[in-house]
């Protein structure tokens, strides 16, 4: 099983791996992918062998597709994983200072349908107590609220719309 992880500061990979194994069993590999603006720092991160640094891998969509779970901080990549109802966990030890000092977020962070953690212990608890049925219900309600209805046929509908418009002329 694969975990795509885009935030690493203060993360205890061993606690994370233990929690993943307790909740879902299996053999885990953790993909570590830093934001493109700081990916050069990935070579300085001391991590266990089960963590694979994919910070220089260009196609984040392929990493999302290959991942069973995603953990992020403030990245919009969370929505890619949510569209297919795969688990997303938010780990943001700097949440308060980020919101106060860095940027204004487009959405209220606390209203997102993903479990939010600011410590390794909270993240572990969120993983161990994860309820897939409740999670999917919350994510679907969130997607419905914003009018997101992915069914795999968007390109087909767009092509049909364009052809119809061309035929009108």
DABEL-V284784 format. One record per residue. N is the residue number from 1. RES is the residue in one letter. PSI is psi in whole degrees, 0 to 359 (* if undefined). D_CENTER is the distance of its C-alpha to the mean C-alpha in Angstrom with 1 decimal. Layout:
N:RES:PSI:D_CENTER
N:RES:PSI:D_CENTER
This chain:
1:X:152:15.1
2:X:140:12.3
3:X:126:9.3
4:X:124:7.2
5:X:128:7.3
6:X:6:7.8
7:X:133:10.0
8:X:342:13.2
9:X:132:15.9
10:X:8:17.7
11:X:132:15.4
12:X:101:17.8
13:X:327:16.6
14:X:318:19.5
15:X:318:18.6
16:X:310:15.1
17:X:317:16.6
18:X:317:19.3
19:X:317:17.2
20:X:316:15.3
21:X:321:18.7
22:X:321:20.3
23:X:312:18.0
24:X:359:17.5
25:X:200:20.1
26:X:176:20.2
27:X:132:19.8
28:X:143:16.5
29:X:139:15.6
30:X:121:12.8
31:X:123:11.7
32:X:118:11.8
33:X:113:11.1
34:X:159:12.4
35:X:142:12.6
36:X:330:15.5
37:X:340:17.8
38:X:13:17.7
39:X:336:17.1
40:X:342:20.8
41:X:347:20.3
42:X:330:18.5
43:X:347:21.9
44:X:358:22.9
45:X:122:20.4
46:X:115:22.2
47:X:158:20.0
48:X:167:21.1
49:X:335:21.8
50:X:357:19.0
51:X:124:16.5
52:X:119:16.5
53:X:112:16.2
54:X:25:14.8
55:X:331:14.8
56:X:5:17.6
57:X:123:16.2
58:X:323:16.5
59:X:95:14.6
60:X:332:10.8
61:X:320:11.1
62:X:322:13.0
63:X:319:10.5
64:X:314:7.9
65:X:326:11.1
66:X:352:12.2
67:X:143:9.4
68:X:331:10.0
69:X:151:7.1
70:X:135:3.8
71:X:130:4.8
72:X:177:5.1
73:X:281:8.2
74:X:10:9.2
75:X:143:7.6
76:X:354:7.8
77:X:339:5.5
78:X:328:3.4
79:X:331:6.9
80:X:317:7.3
81:X:323:5.7
82:X:327:7.5
83:X:327:10.6
84:X:15:11.3
85:X:28:10.7
86:X:150:8.7
87:X:136:7.7
88:X:133:4.8
89:X:138:6.6
90:X:126:7.4
91:X:108:9.9
92:X:82:12.2
93:X:339:15.7
94:X:22:16.9
95:X:310:15.9
96:X:314:19.5
97:X:326:20.7
98:X:311:17.9
99:X:325:18.7
100:X:318:22.3
101:X:328:22.9
102:X:298:20.4
103:X:158:19.2
104:X:127:19.5
105:X:149:16.2
106:X:330:16.5
107:X:153:15.5
108:X:115:16.4
109:X:318:13.6
110:X:348:15.3
111:X:356:15.5
112:X:148:11.8
113:X:24:11.7
114:X:144:9.2
115:X:134:11.0
116:X:133:11.6
117:X:148:13.2
118:X:357:15.4
119:X:162:17.0
120:X:322:16.6
121:X:318:18.8
122:X:318:16.8
123:X:315:13.6
124:X:314:16.0
125:X:318:17.5
126:X:318:14.3
127:X:310:13.6
128:X:328:17.3
129:X:11:17.8
130:X:129:14.9
131:X:105:16.7
132:X:320:15.3
133:X:312:17.9
134:X:319:17.4
135:X:309:13.6
136:X:322:14.3
137:X:315:17.1
138:X:318:15.3
139:X:317:12.6
140:X:320:15.6
141:X:320:17.6
142:X:313:15.1
143:X:320:15.0
144:X:320:18.8
145:X:323:19.3
146:X:10:18.1
147:X:27:19.9
148:X:117:17.1
149:X:76:18.8
150:X:127:17.4
151:X:6:20.0
152:X:3:20.1
153:X:18:23.3
154:X:317:22.4
155:X:321:24.1
156:X:314:27.0
157:X:320:27.5
158:X:317:27.3
159:X:318:29.8
160:X:317:32.1
161:X:314:32.0
162:X:316:33.0
163:X:317:35.7
164:X:319:37.1
165:X:321:37.3
166:X:323:39.0
167:X:337:41.5
168:X:335:42.4
169:X:*:43.9
